[in-house]
Amino acid sequence: MEVQFGLYRGHTFQWLLTHDLGYTAGLLASHVAEREAGHSSSSPLLCNKDALLEYAQLFDEVAAAIVDKRRTLIGGTDSEGDRLVGFSEYRSVTYRELYEQR
């Protein structure tokens, strides 16, 4: 499928995930927040974001990046130590927890 909105309109979902993970995570974190706030619109653009979210969550690294961005959006800390590592077996561990494990 192709992105139907924004900066990367016309690029495939796969291309977007491999070329700008930060943008994708931020976009999808905001989209999740909108849906959780009750925005139930079924406009083509929101449906495209829903499809992108569903595709993105198939990949652990991307799913972790979205969760990390969500923490920042909902009042989480911007401290680097409190951010998720986001990959390998440590994807759901914060940098602080990883450092303190020794």
N, CA, C and O atoms as a GROMACS GRO file, in nm:
protein
  408
    1MET      N    1   0.084  -0.119   0.000
    1MET     CA    2   0.000   0.000   0.000
    1MET      C    3   0.088   0.124   0.000
    1MET      O    4   0.205   0.121   0.036
    2GLU      N    5   0.027   0.233  -0.041
    2GLU     CA    6   0.099   0.360  -0.047
    2GLU      C    7   0.042   0.460   0.054
    2GLU      O    8  -0.076   0.458   0.086
    3VAL      N    9   0.131   0.546   0.102
    3VAL     CA   10   0.092   0.656   0.190
    3VAL      C   11   0.011   0.756   0.108
    3VAL      O   12   0.053   0.794  -0.002
    4GLN      N   13  -0.103   0.798   0.159
    4GLN     CA   14  -0.192   0.888   0.085
    4GLN      C   15  -0.196   1.028   0.144
    4GLN      O   16  -0.288   1.104   0.114
    5PHE      N   17  -0.099   1.064   0.225
    5PHE     CA   18  -0.102   1.192   0.294
    5PHE      C   19   0.040   1.240   0.321
    5PHE      O   20   0.135   1.162   0.318
    6GLY      N   21   0.052   1.367   0.348
    6GLY     CA   22   0.173   1.424   0.403
    6GLY      C   23   0.298   1.421   0.317
    6GLY      O   24   0.293   1.406   0.195
    7LEU      N   25   0.407   1.435   0.385
    7LEU     CA   26   0.540   1.449   0.327
    7LEU      C   27   0.577   1.335   0.232
    7LEU      O   28   0.641   1.359   0.130
    8TYR      N   29   0.538   1.214   0.265
    8TYR     CA   30   0.579   1.097   0.187
    8TYR      C   31   0.466   1.036   0.104
    8TYR      O   32   0.467   0.917   0.074
    9ARG      N   33   0.370   1.120   0.067
    9ARG     CA   34   0.258   1.073  -0.016
    9ARG      C   35   0.313   1.003  -0.140
    9ARG      O   36   0.403   1.053  -0.207
   10GLY      N   37   0.256   0.885  -0.169
   10GLY     CA   38   0.296   0.811  -0.288
   10GLY      C   39   0.401   0.704  -0.263
   10GLY      O   40   0.419   0.614  -0.346
   11HIS      N   41   0.470   0.712  -0.151
   11HIS     CA   42   0.568   0.608  -0.116
   11HIS      C   43   0.496   0.490  -0.052
   11HIS      O   44   0.388   0.506   0.006
   12THR      N   45   0.556   0.373  -0.063
   12THR     CA   46   0.496   0.255  -0.003
   12THR      C   47   0.515   0.256   0.148
   12THR      O   48   0.604   0.324   0.200
   13PHE      N   49   0.431   0.181   0.217
   13PHE     CA   50   0.446   0.168   0.362
   13PHE      C   51   0.584   0.113   0.396
   13PHE      O   52   0.650   0.161   0.489
   14GLN      N   53   0.629   0.014   0.321
   14GLN     CA   54   0.759  -0.046   0.347
   14GLN      C   55   0.869   0.058   0.334
   14GLN      O   56   0.959   0.065   0.417
   15TRP      N   57   0.863   0.139   0.229
   15TRP     CA   58   0.964   0.242   0.208
   15TRP      C   59   0.967   0.337   0.328
   15TRP      O   60   1.073   0.371   0.378
   16LEU      N   61   0.849   0.379   0.371
   16LEU     CA   62   0.840   0.474   0.482
   16LEU      C   63   0.903   0.418   0.609
   16LEU      O   64   0.978   0.488   0.677
   17LEU      N   65   0.874   0.292   0.641
   17LEU     CA   66   0.929   0.233   0.762
   17LEU      C   67   1.080   0.219   0.756
   17LEU      O   68   1.147   0.230   0.859
   18THR      N   69   1.135   0.197   0.639
   18THR     CA   70   1.280   0.178   0.629
   18THR      C   71   1.356   0.309   0.610
   18THR      O   72   1.477   0.312   0.632
   19HIS      N   73   1.288   0.416   0.570
   19HIS     CA   74   1.359   0.541   0.542
   19HIS      C   75   1.338   0.653   0.644
   19HIS      O   76   1.421   0.742   0.654
   20ASP      N   77   1.229   0.650   0.718
   20ASP     CA   78   1.207   0.756   0.818
   20ASP      C   79   1.124   0.703   0.935
   20ASP      O   80   1.006   0.734   0.949
   21LEU      N   81   1.188   0.624   1.017
   21LEU     CA   82   1.121   0.562   1.131
   21LEU      C   83   1.074   0.667   1.232
   21LEU      O   84   0.967   0.653   1.290
   22GLY      N   85   1.153   0.770   1.253
   22GLY     CA   86   1.115   0.874   1.348
   22GLY      C   87   0.987   0.944   1.308
   22GLY      O   88   0.898   0.964   1.391
   23TYR      N   89   0.977   0.981   1.182
   23TYR     CA   90   0.855   1.044   1.130
   23TYR      C   91   0.737   0.949   1.145
   23TYR      O   92   0.630   0.989   1.190
   24THR      N   93   0.757   0.825   1.108
   24THR     CA   94   0.650   0.725   1.113
   24THR      C   95   0.603   0.704   1.256
   24THR      O   96   0.482   0.701   1.282
   25ALA      N   97   0.696   0.690   1.349
   25ALA     CA   98   0.659   0.668   1.489
   25ALA      C   99   0.582   0.788   1.544
   25ALA      O  100   0.482   0.770   1.614
   26GLY      N  101   0.626   0.907   1.514
   26GLY     CA  102   0.557   1.027   1.560
   26GLY      C  103   0.417   1.039   1.502
   26GLY      O  104   0.321   1.070   1.572
   27LEU      N  105   0.407   1.015   1.373
   27LEU     CA  106   0.279   1.020   1.304
   27LEU      C  107   0.181   0.918   1.362
   27LEU      O  108   0.066   0.952   1.392
   28LEU      N  109   0.226   0.796   1.379
   28LEU     CA  110   0.138   0.691   1.428
   28LEU      C  111   0.106   0.706   1.576
   28LEU      O  112  -0.003   0.670   1.619
   29ALA      N  113   0.199   0.759   1.654
   29ALA     CA  114   0.169   0.787   1.795
   29ALA      C  115   0.058   0.891   1.805
   29ALA      O  116  -0.032   0.878   1.888
   30SER      N  117   0.064   0.994   1.722
   30SER     CA  118  -0.041   1.096   1.719
   30SER      C  119  -0.172   1.036   1.672
   30SER      O  120  -0.279   1.069   1.725
   31HIS      N  121  -0.165   0.950   1.572
   31HIS     CA  122  -0.286   0.886   1.520
   31HIS      C  123  -0.353   0.799   1.626
   31HIS      O  124  -0.475   0.802   1.641
   32VAL      N  125  -0.273   0.723   1.700
   32VAL     CA  126  -0.328   0.640   1.808
   32VAL      C  127  -0.395   0.729   1.912
   32VAL      O  128  -0.503   0.696   1.961
   33ALA      N  129  -0.332   0.840   1.946
   33ALA     CA  130  -0.389   0.933   2.044
   33ALA      C  131  -0.523   0.988   1.995
   33ALA      O  132  -0.618   0.999   2.073
   34GLU      N  133  -0.531   1.021   1.867
   34GLU     CA  134  -0.657   1.071   1.811
   34GLU      C  135  -0.766   0.965   1.821
   34GLU      O  136  -0.878   0.994   1.862
   35ARG      N  137  -0.733   0.842   1.785
   35ARG     CA  138  -0.831   0.734   1.791
   35ARG      C  139  -0.874   0.708   1.935
   35ARG      O  140  -0.992   0.684   1.962
   36GLU      N  141  -0.780   0.712   2.027
   36GLU     CA  142  -0.813   0.690   2.169
   36GLU      C  143  -0.898   0.802   2.225
   36GLU      O  144  -0.975   0.782   2.319
   37ALA      N  145  -0.885   0.922   2.168
   37ALA     CA  146  -0.964   1.037   2.212
   37ALA      C  147  -1.106   1.032   2.156
   37ALA      O  148  -1.189   1.117   2.189
   38GLY      N  149  -1.134   0.932   2.073
   38GLY     CA  150  -1.270   0.915   2.023
   38GLY      C  151  -1.294   0.958   1.880
   38GLY      O  152  -1.408   0.955   1.834
   39HIS      N  153  -1.191   0.996   1.808
   39HIS     CA  154  -1.207   1.032   1.667
   39HIS      C  155  -1.232   0.904   1.588
   39HIS      O  156  -1.140   0.826   1.564
   40SER      N  157  -1.355   0.884   1.550
   40SER     CA  158  -1.392   0.759   1.482
   40SER      C  159  -1.421   0.779   1.335
   40SER      O  160  -1.490   0.697   1.273
   41SER      N  161  -1.371   0.885   1.279
   41SER     CA  162  -1.394   0.915   1.138
   41SER      C  163  -1.344   0.800   1.050
   41SER      O  164  -1.246   0.733   1.083
   42SER      N  165  -1.411   0.780   0.941
   42SER     CA  166  -1.366   0.677   0.846
   42SER      C  167  -1.328   0.742   0.714
   42SER      O  168  -1.349   0.686   0.606
   43SER      N  169  -1.270   0.862   0.723
   43SER     CA  170  -1.224   0.930   0.602
   43SER      C  171  -1.112   0.847   0.538
   43SER      O  172  -1.044   0.772   0.608
   44PRO      N  173  -1.094   0.861   0.409
   44PRO     CA  174  -0.988   0.782   0.341
   44PRO      C  175  -0.849   0.802   0.402
   44PRO      O  176  -0.772   0.706   0.411
   45LEU      N  177  -0.817   0.924   0.443
   45LEU     CA  178  -0.684   0.949   0.500
   45LEU      C  179  -0.667   0.880   0.635
   45LEU      O  180  -0.562   0.822   0.663
   46LEU      N  181  -0.770   0.886   0.718
   46LEU     CA  182  -0.760   0.818   0.848
   46LEU      C  183  -0.759   0.666   0.831
   46LEU      O  184  -0.692   0.596   0.906
   47CYS      N  185  -0.832   0.616   0.734
   47CYS     CA  186  -0.829   0.472   0.706
   47CYS      C  187  -0.691   0.430   0.657
   47CYS      O  188  -0.644   0.321   0.688
   48ASN      N  189  -0.625   0.518   0.580
   48ASN     CA  190  -0.490   0.489   0.533
   48ASN      C  191  -0.394   0.487   0.651
   48ASN      O  192  -0.304   0.403   0.656
   49LYS      N  193  -0.412   0.578   0.746
   49LYS     CA  194  -0.328   0.577   0.867
   49LYS      C  195  -0.356   0.452   0.950
   49LYS      O  196  -0.263   0.394   1.007
   50ASP      N  197  -0.482   0.411   0.957
   50ASP     CA  198  -0.514   0.287   1.028
   50ASP      C  199  -0.441   0.169   0.965
   50ASP      O  200  -0.386   0.084   1.036
   51ALA      N  201  -0.441   0.164   0.833
   51ALA     CA  202  -0.374   0.054   0.762
   51ALA      C  203  -0.223   0.060   0.785
   51ALA      O  204  -0.159  -0.043   0.804
   52LEU      N  205  -0.166   0.181   0.782
   52LEU     CA  206  -0.022   0.197   0.809
   52LEU      C  207   0.010   0.150   0.951
   52LEU      O  208   0.110   0.082   0.973
   53LEU      N  209  -0.074   0.187   1.047
   53LEU     CA  210  -0.052   0.145   1.185
   53LEU      C  211  -0.056  -0.007   1.196
   53LEU      O  212   0.030  -0.067   1.261
   54GLU      N  213  -0.153  -0.068   1.134
   54GLU     CA  214  -0.164  -0.214   1.138
   54GLU      C  215  -0.039  -0.280   1.078
   54GLU      O  216   0.013  -0.377   1.133
   55TYR      N  217   0.008  -0.227   0.966
   55TYR     CA  218   0.128  -0.280   0.901
   55TYR      C  219   0.251  -0.257   0.990
   55TYR      O  220   0.332  -0.348   1.010
   56ALA      N  221   0.265  -0.136   1.043
   56ALA     CA  222   0.383  -0.100   1.122
   56ALA      C  223   0.396  -0.187   1.246
   56ALA      O  224   0.507  -0.221   1.287
   57GLN      N  225   0.283  -0.223   1.306
   57GLN     CA  226   0.287  -0.301   1.429
   57GLN      C  227   0.328  -0.446   1.406
   57GLN      O  228   0.345  -0.522   1.502
   58LEU      N  229   0.344  -0.486   1.282
   58LEU     CA  230   0.396  -0.619   1.252
   58LEU      C  231   0.545  -0.630   1.282
   58LEU      O  232   0.599  -0.740   1.291
   59PHE      N  233   0.611  -0.516   1.296
   59PHE     CA  234   0.756  -0.511   1.316
   59PHE      C  235   0.786  -0.462   1.457
   59PHE      O  236   0.748  -0.351   1.494
   60ASP      N  237   0.855  -0.544   1.535
   60ASP     CA  238   0.882  -0.514   1.675
   60ASP      C  239   0.951  -0.379   1.695
   60ASP      O  240   0.914  -0.303   1.784
   61GLU      N  241   1.050  -0.350   1.613
   61GLU     CA  242   1.126  -0.225   1.628
   61GLU      C  243   1.036  -0.104   1.606
   61GLU      O  244   1.046  -0.005   1.678
   62VAL      N  245   0.948  -0.113   1.509
   62VAL     CA  246   0.857  -0.002   1.480
   62VAL      C  247   0.754   0.010   1.591
   62VAL      O  248   0.725   0.121   1.636
   63ALA      N  249   0.698  -0.101   1.634
   63ALA     CA  250   0.599  -0.099   1.743
   63ALA      C  251   0.660  -0.036   1.869
   63ALA      O  252   0.593   0.042   1.937
   64ALA      N  253   0.784  -0.070   1.900
   64ALA     CA  254   0.851  -0.014   2.017
   64ALA      C  255   0.872   0.136   2.000
   64ALA      O  256   0.858   0.212   2.096
   65ALA      N  257   0.906   0.181   1.881
   65ALA     CA  258   0.926   0.324   1.855
   65ALA      C  259   0.795   0.400   1.872
   65ALA      O  260   0.796   0.513   1.921
   66ILE      N  261   0.684   0.341   1.831
   66ILE     CA  262   0.553   0.405   1.847
   66ILE      C  263   0.519   0.418   1.996
   66ILE      O  264   0.473   0.522   2.041
   67VAL      N  265   0.543   0.311   2.072
   67VAL     CA  266   0.518   0.314   2.216
   67VAL      C  267   0.604   0.421   2.281
   67VAL      O  268   0.557   0.494   2.368
   68ASP      N  269   0.728   0.430   2.240
   68ASP     CA  270   0.820   0.530   2.295
   68ASP      C  271   0.769   0.671   2.267
   68ASP      O  272   0.770   0.756   2.357
   69LYS      N  273   0.725   0.697   2.146
   69LYS     CA  274   0.671   0.828   2.111
   69LYS      C  275   0.544   0.858   2.189
   69LYS      O  276   0.522   0.971   2.231
   70ARG      N  277   0.461   0.755   2.209
   70ARG     CA  278   0.337   0.774   2.285
   70ARG      C  279   0.368   0.816   2.428
   70ARG      O  280   0.299   0.902   2.483
   71ARG      N  281   0.470   0.758   2.487
   71ARG     CA  282   0.508   0.796   2.623
   71ARG      C  283   0.542   0.944   2.629
   71ARG      O  284   0.505   1.013   2.725
   72THR      N  285   0.611   0.993   2.531
   72THR     CA  286   0.648   1.134   2.526
   72THR      C  287   0.524   1.220   2.508
   72THR      O  288   0.512   1.325   2.571
   73LEU      N  289   0.432   1.178   2.423
   73LEU     CA  290   0.311   1.255   2.395
   73LEU      C  291   0.217   1.264   2.515
   73LEU      O  292   0.152   1.367   2.534
   74ILE      N  293   0.210   1.160   2.595
   74ILE     CA  294   0.114   1.159   2.705
   74ILE      C  295   0.175   1.208   2.836
   74ILE      O  296   0.127   1.175   2.944
   75GLY      N  297   0.280   1.284   2.825
   75GLY     CA  298   0.337   1.343   2.945
   75GLY      C  299   0.450   1.264   3.004
   75GLY      O  300   0.492   1.290   3.116
   76GLY      N  301   0.500   1.168   2.929
   76GLY     CA  302   0.617   1.094   2.975
   76GLY      C  303   0.739   1.185   2.976
   76GLY      O  304   0.732   1.301   2.936
   77THR      N  305   0.845   1.132   3.020
   77THR     CA  306   0.967   1.211   3.028
   77THR      C  307   1.041   1.212   2.896
   77THR      O  308   1.034   1.117   2.818
   78ASP      N  309   1.112   1.319   2.873
   78ASP     CA  310   1.198   1.327   2.755
   78ASP      C  311   1.340   1.283   2.787
   78ASP      O  312   1.428   1.287   2.702
   79SER      N  313   1.361   1.240   2.912
   79SER     CA  314   1.493   1.196   2.953
   79SER      C  315   1.536   1.074   2.872
   79SER      O  316   1.460   0.978   2.858
   80GLU      N  317   1.654   1.078   2.820
   80GLU     CA  318   1.705   0.968   2.738
   80GLU      C  319   1.705   0.837   2.815
   80GLU      O  320   1.681   0.731   2.756
   81GLY      N  321   1.731   0.841   2.943
   81GLY     CA  322   1.735   0.720   3.024
   81GLY      C  323   1.600   0.651   3.036
   81GLY      O  324   1.594   0.531   3.062
   82ASP      N  325   1.494   0.726   3.017
   82ASP     CA  326   1.360   0.670   3.030
   82ASP      C  327   1.300   0.630   2.896
   82ASP      O  328   1.183   0.591   2.890
   83ARG      N  329   1.377   0.640   2.791
   83ARG     CA  330   1.329   0.599   2.659
   83ARG      C  331   1.354   0.449   2.641
   83ARG      O  332   1.448   0.394   2.698
   84LEU      N  333   1.269   0.385   2.564
   84LEU     CA  334   1.285   0.242   2.537
   84LEU      C  335   1.403   0.218   2.444
   84LEU      O  336   1.430   0.296   2.353
   85VAL      N  337   1.474   0.108   2.469
   85VAL     CA  338   1.582   0.067   2.379
   85VAL      C  339   1.523   0.040   2.241
   85VAL      O  340   1.575   0.090   2.141
   86GLY      N  341   1.416  -0.037   2.236
   86GLY     CA  342   1.339  -0.051   2.112
   86GLY      C  343   1.384  -0.157   2.013
   86GLY      O  344   1.327  -0.165   1.904
   87PHE      N  345   1.482  -0.240   2.045
   87PHE     CA  346   1.523  -0.346   1.954
   87PHE      C  347   1.579  -0.463   2.033
   87PHE      O  348   1.608  -0.452   2.152
   88SER      N  349   1.594  -0.573   1.965
   88SER     CA  350   1.645  -0.699   2.020
   88SER      C  351   1.566  -0.742   2.143
   88SER      O  352   1.451  -0.701   2.161
   89GLU      N  353   1.626  -0.822   2.227
   89GLU     CA  354   1.555  -0.870   2.346
   89GLU      C  355   1.532  -0.759   2.448
   89GLU      O  356   1.461  -0.778   2.546
   90TYR      N  357   1.593  -0.642   2.425
   90TYR     CA  358   1.579  -0.528   2.516
   90TYR      C  359   1.478  -0.425   2.467
   90TYR      O  360   1.472  -0.315   2.521
   91ARG      N  361   1.398  -0.459   2.367
   91ARG     CA  362   1.309  -0.361   2.306
   91ARG      C  363   1.209  -0.297   2.402
   91ARG      O  364   1.166  -0.184   2.380
   92SER      N  365   1.171  -0.366   2.509
   92SER     CA  366   1.074  -0.310   2.603
   92SER      C  367   1.138  -0.264   2.734
   92SER      O  368   1.069  -0.242   2.833
   93VAL      N  369   1.270  -0.249   2.734
   93VAL     CA  370   1.346  -0.206   2.851
   93VAL      C  371   1.394  -0.063   2.827
   93VAL      O  372   1.430  -0.028   2.714
   94THR      N  373   1.393   0.020   2.930
   94THR     CA  374   1.446   0.156   2.914
   94THR      C  375   1.599   0.152   2.917
   94THR      O  376   1.659   0.056   2.965
   95TYR      N  377   1.659   0.258   2.864
   95TYR     CA  378   1.805   0.266   2.868
   95TYR      C  379   1.855   0.264   3.012
   95TYR      O  380   1.957   0.202   3.041
   96ARG      N  381   1.785   0.331   3.102
   96ARG     CA  382   1.824   0.333   3.242
   96ARG      C  383   1.822   0.191   3.302
   96ARG      O  384   1.916   0.151   3.370
   97GLU      N  385   1.714   0.116   3.276
   97GLU     CA  386   1.705  -0.021   3.326
   97GLU      C  387   1.816  -0.109   3.270
   97GLU      O  388   1.873  -0.191   3.341
   98LEU      N  389   1.846  -0.090   3.142
   98LEU     CA  390   1.952  -0.168   3.079
   98LEU      C  391   2.087  -0.136   3.144
   98LEU      O  392   2.165  -0.227   3.174
   99TYR      N  393   2.114  -0.010   3.165
   99TYR     CA  394   2.241   0.032   3.226
   99TYR      C  395   2.252  -0.023   3.368
   99TYR      O  396   2.359  -0.067   3.410
  100GLU      N  397   2.143  -0.019   3.442
  100GLU     CA  398   2.148  -0.061   3.581
  100GLU      C  399   2.150  -0.213   3.599
  100GLU      O  400   2.174  -0.261   3.710
  101GLN      N  401   2.125  -0.289   3.492
  101GLN     CA  402   2.125  -0.435   3.501
  101GLN      C  403   2.262  -0.493   3.526
  101GLN      O  404   2.277  -0.590   3.600
  102ARG      N  405   2.363  -0.435   3.464
  102ARG     CA  406   2.502  -0.480   3.474
  102ARG      C  407   2.508  -0.628   3.484
  102ARG      O  408   2.616  -0.685   3.494
   0.00000   0.00000   0.00000
